[in-house]
Amino acid sequence: MKNYATIMTPGEGFEFLTIAGATIKLSGSYTHNASVSGPSYSNTKAGMYILAGNPYPSTLDWDNTSGWTKTNINPTLYMYSAASKTITTYLSGSGTNGGTNLIPVEQAFMFTTTGTGGSTSQLIMNSLCRVTTSTSYMRTLNSQKLMLEILTPGGQIDQTLLNFNELSSSDYDGSVDALKIMNPSTVPSLYTVVSSSGTDLAINTRPMLTAGEVIPLNLKTISNGTYTIRCSQNEIEGYQLLLVDKFKNTQMLVDTTLRYAVVSTTEDSLDRFELKLAPVILHGQQPGNPGSSNNSVSIYTSPGGFLVQADQTNAGISTIYIMDAAGRQLQTQSNVNLQAGNNFYSLLDYSSGVYLIRVTTVNGSYVQQVSYIK
């Protein structure tokens, strides 16, 4: 029997292999409250991955700002899930593939450099980042979310998340966007791409699409097969998106009923799919002609705003969306008590122009163009 001895320093890991059973003896003092400083890395380039590990016998909370010192690193947390064989992603309250802010015991995790703000990047942690202490959460995005998934015949899933926030940028921003790490397994990788830079994203935070604009949606498969694209979460209000299959020249409405079978090979182009705004289909009577329509809800121009004419079957709690001519949502009026007959709504806070008005009642959704002159 041979004996080997080594000295372990905080933040340093070891790997060992035994052919048969072995006994490991640890000696010395252990400080549960120790601070661990990782090495410094160059921050001259953005999006460089740094690998770290949980050194404590406790779960860590990535969102607990009192326990971490994050110098020139982006807030996205990446981990490999052995159960799903995918890369989990977590960013500011949102996650893909089951990603959360919690880092299990002995779990390795990754983050990326910002490329700005200093020459080096570094992560320092102390015992306050454990979940046994009170938690202070980072800001969360007030966004409309769309989660798309690729499903294998065996039930394995890879996810990509879109956050639509008018205060964000359509370009890559490491503080609100998460880079895509391709799955190191036979599970396909589904992700969006920033058109301006070609950056692959697992979480994409951007403004809502404008008319004619598209979001590239890429699919990378490791083995040939039939997969399913589906939508598991859709919180978009006032808009409808289409999934476009450029290879088959087809398009499908994106909602939680979406189930699109994809026969894919490893030779297929990655950029086979894209997302775009659905064209606005007008329902209701033409502006200025009240009483000439057979629709149960009519929307038409009125001095200072617009009128919504509803019959008895559509009266009740409704939602009204005001959009510009390109379909971009400007305002949502929720829990509107729509009366049977004529209902007037003001546009005095808006400039002169053409607007789209969508009224959603218990019986359906009605959209009409109105003109407004101050």
N, C-alpha and C positions, 0 to 999 in steps of 0.2 A: 504494500500500500504506500502510495506516494502522497506527500503533503505539499500543498502549494499555498502561499500566503500573499496577500495583496492588500494595499491600503486604498480605501474608497474615499473619494472626496465628493462633497456636495455637487450635484449637477453632472456627475460623470457616471456612465453606465458601462456594464460589462456583459459580454456574451460568452457562454461556455457550453460545451458539448460533452456528454458522457455516453460511453458505449453501453454501460450497465448502470445499475442503481448506484447512487453515491450519497454521501452525507455531507451537508454543507453546514459549517459552523461559523457563526458570526460573533465577533467579540468587540468590545469597546462600547462607548456611550453613544446613544442615539438622541438627537434633539429634534423633536417633532415640530418645533417652532423655527427651524432654521430657514434662512432665506437662501434661495438658489439663484445664482446669476449665470445665465448662459453666455457663451462667447459672443463677441461682437462680429457682425458680418458687414460687408460692404453694402451701402445703400445708394450706390451710384446708378443702379438700374432698378426699375419698378418690376414687381411681379416675380421676384426670385424667391423660391420656396426655402423655408427654414424648418427643420425638423426638431422637435423637442419631445419631452416625455413628462408624465406626471410622477414626481419623485416622492409623493406622500402616500401613506396608506389610507387615503381619503379621496372622495370625489372632489374635483375642482370645479369652480364656477367661473367660466370665461367672462361673464358679465359683471363679476364683482370687482369694481374699479379699485377698491381699497387694498386688494391683495396682489395686484399686478403693476409692474412698471413696463409699459410697452413703448419703446422708443423707435420711431420711424417704421412701424409695422402696421399693416392694414388690419381692420377688425374682423376679417373673416377667419373662421376656424374650420379646418379640414381634418377628418379622421377616416381611416379605413375600417369598414364594417365587415368582419369575417363572416357574419351571418348572411348578409345580403350580397357580399362580394362586390360592393360598390363603395365609392367615395362619398362620405357624408359631408354636407356643407351647412354652416350656420353663420348667419349675419343679422345682427340687430333684431332679434325676435322672429326671424324667418329661417327655415331650414329645408334642405332637400335630402331625400333618402334617409329620413329619420334623424337628421342632424339637429342637435340641441346645444345649449350652452354648457352642458355638463360633460366633464372629462373623467372617465372612469379611472380606477386605480391601475397603475402600470400601463396606461394607454399612451401610445405615441400620438402626436398631433402635429399639424403643420400650419403655418401662416406665411404671409408674403411681405416683402419689402415694399416701401412706398415709392422709393426712387427720388424723393424730395425731402427737404427739411433738415438734412444733415448727412454726414459722410458715412455713418455707421448705423446699423439696426441691431437691437438687442432686446431680449425678454428677461425680466427679473421677476421672480415670484416669491411670496412668503406665505405663511400659514393662514393669513386672512383670506386667501382665495379659495379656501375650502368651503363646502356648503354648510358646515357646522356653525358658521357665523352669519350675521345678518347680511342680506344681499342688496346691493345697489345696482339697478339695471341701467344699461346704456339706453340712449334714445331709441325709440322704434319709429319706423317710417309710417306715416299716415298715407298709405297707398292703397290702390285697388289691385288685388292680387289675381294672378292667373297661373295655376299649376298644371303643367303638362307632363305626361308620363309615357314611357315606352315599356310595354309589358311583354315578357317572353312567354312561350307556351308553358314553361315550367312555373310561372307565377312570379319570377323575379322582376323587379321594377327599378328603373332609373328615372329621376325627376329633374325638371328644370322649372325655375320660377321666374315669372315676370311681375315686377312691381311698377305700376304706372303712377307717377307722381309728377305733377306739372312743375315742381320746383327743382327737379333733377335735370340732368343732361343726358342727351342721347349718346354721348361719348363715354368711354370707360372711365369710371371714378372708383378707385379702390376703397373709398370710405363707405360706399353704398352698393357696389357691385362685387360679385364673387367670381373669380376665375374658375373655369371648368378644368377639373383633372379627370382624364379619361379613365374609365374603370379598368383595373388590371385583371380582367376576367372575361368570360364570354358574355357577360351582361352588356347589351348595347349602351352607348352613351348618347343622350339627347341633350342638346344645348343650343342656345341662341348665339348669334354673332353680331358684334358691333360693326356696322357697315363701314364706318369711316376708317377703322384701324384693323379690322379682321380679328379682333380679340374674342376668344371663346369664353362664354359666361355660363355658369350654373345658376346664378341669381343676377338678373338684369333689371336695374332700376332706371327708368327713363320716362319721358313724357309720353302721353298718349299719341298714337299714330296720327298723322295728317293725311288728307286725301292723296292717294297715289304713293305713299310711303309704305315700305314693307320692312319686316324684321326677319332676317334669315334664320331658319330653324334647321340645324344640322343633325344628322343621324349617322353615327359610326357603329358599324357592326363588325364583330370579330368572326362570326360564323354565319353561313347562309341560313335563312329560315323565314318564317312568317311571324311577324310581330304585330302588336296592337298599339296604336297611339290613342290615348284617351286624355280627357280633362277631368281632374279630380277636384279642382277648386276654381270657381269663377265668381269673383266679387266685382266685376266691371259693371258700372251703372251707366246707362245712356249710350252705350256703344255695343256693336256686335262685330266680332272678329271672324275671319275666315281662315281656315287651314288650307293652303294651296299645295297640291302635289304637282310639281312641274313636270315630273316624269310621265304621269298619266293624264296630265292636263285636266285635273278635277279639283274641286274646292268644296269644303264642308264647313258648316257653321260650327263655331267653337262654343260649346256649352258642356255641362256635366253629363249630357247624354252621348257625347262624342265617343264613338268606338270605330276606329279606322284601321282595317287590316292592311299591313304593309308586307309584301313579299320583297325581301331585301337580300342582297348579296354583298360580299366584301368588295366587289368591283364597282358598286354603285357610287355615284357622286355624293359627296358629303352634303352638299347644299341642295338636296332634292326638294326640301320644303321651305315654305315661308308663311308668315302671318301678315294679313292686311285687313283694313277696315272693310266691313260689308257695306255695299251701297245702301243708301237710305231709300227705303220704299215708302212712298207717300200714300197715306190713307186719309180719308176725310174729305170734305168738300174743298173746292178751290177758294182762295182768299177773296173776300168781298161778295160771296154768293151764299149767304146763310139761307137755309131752308131748301136748297136745291139738291141736297144729298140724301141718299137713303141709309148712310152709315149711322150707327147708333151713337158715335161720338164725332163731332165736327169741330174743326179748328180753323179760325179765320181772323183776318186782320181787323183791328178796331182802333180808333184814334187813341193814342197813348199806350197801346199794348195789344192784346189779343183776347179773343173770346173763345171759350170752350163750351160747346153746346152738347149736352149729354141727355140721353133718355133715362127713364126710370131704372132700367136694368143696369146702367153703368154708374148711377149715382152712388156716392159713398167715398170711403177713403181711397185716395189715388196718389200717384206720384207724377210730377210734371218736371220734365227736363228741358232746359233752354240751351240750344246749341248754335254755334255759328254755321255759316253756309257750308263749311267743310266737314261738319259733323263733330267738331270738338265741343265737349261738354263745358258750358260756362256756369251753369247753376242747376242745382237739384232742389226741388221743393217737395219734401216728403210729408206724408200724412195730411195731404190736402183733402178737405171735405168737399167733394164735388157735388153740387146740387143738380137736380134734374132741371133742365132749362139752360139759360145762358149764365156763364161764369166769366167775369172779367179779371184779367191779370195784367199788371202794369209792366212796361218796359222802359220807364222813365230813367232808370239808372244805366241804360245802354245807349250807345250812339246809334245814329241812323244807319239802317242797313237791312239785310235779309237774314232771317233767323229760322232755324228749324225747331219746332215745338213737338215734343213727344209726350203724350199723356198715356199713362199705364193705369188701367182700371182692373177690376176683378175679372173682366171678360176679355182682356187683351190689351195690345199696345197700338196707339194711333199716332201717326207722325204727319205733320203738315208744315209747309213753308209759309212764313208770314213776312210782310214788309213793314218796317217801322221807320217813320220820319218824325224827327223831333220838331 
